[in-house]
Amino acid sequence: MDHRMLPVVRASLLALCAIPLGTIGCRSARSADAAPDFTLPQVRGGIFRLYSQPAQPVLLAFLQTVPDTADTRSRSQVVFLSSMAQQYGPRGLRVAVIDASAIVSRRPPDHAALVNVSYDWQMNIPLLEDVDNQIAQRFGVTQIPTLVLLAPDGRICQRWQGSAGPAQLAQGIEKLLGGPLGRLPSF
């Protein structure tokens, strides 16, 4: 890319992130029981789109990441979500954390605070900004943490409200992917 184009690309991305979420990346679900598509900005830069090509299973975690009041449930969830991404990523699983702090605090978090949390918690999975909790509302999230496992076709396969342990997550993921590690994916 021509280096003279970088300011134009940067300005375009900033403008894209400023568009209200209700108007960006939303489309009809693939089927009646499929999760709604969405596009959200990643706090460290870039865009996350739920339905990527090729279609992949996705584990979404709605967590309270700021204000960082040592919410050990959310922080511990990030530790094993990172582990799940590392273990099941080669089999096609995508994992993302959606900040849902505003559900608890009733105000959107500061972008800089989200960036700090992503580094403080040593997150190697995307942390997404859900301004005004529009995506959390679409998924019916009322309790933090909430985790949602989606099949490649967008169906919600499993949902955990409250803390989910690694064994529970692994069982749900393995059922979706066709068995324990070492087997080929079934999708």
WOMOBEL-V890146 format. One line per field, one symbol per residue. psi: psi as a letter, one per 30 degrees, with the letter a starting at -180 (. if undefined). A space follows every 50 residues. Layout:
# WOMOBEL-V890146
psi: ???
This chain:
# WOMOBEL-V890146
psi: kkfffeeeeeeeeeeeffkkfffkgklklelegllkllkkkkfgklkkke jlklklkkjkjjljflkjhhjfeeeeeeefeeeeeeefefgfkkkkkkkg efeefgkklkeeeeeeeeeeghkglkkkkikgheeeeeghkfkklkkkkk lfgfkjelkkkakkleeeeeeeeeeefgllkflkkg.
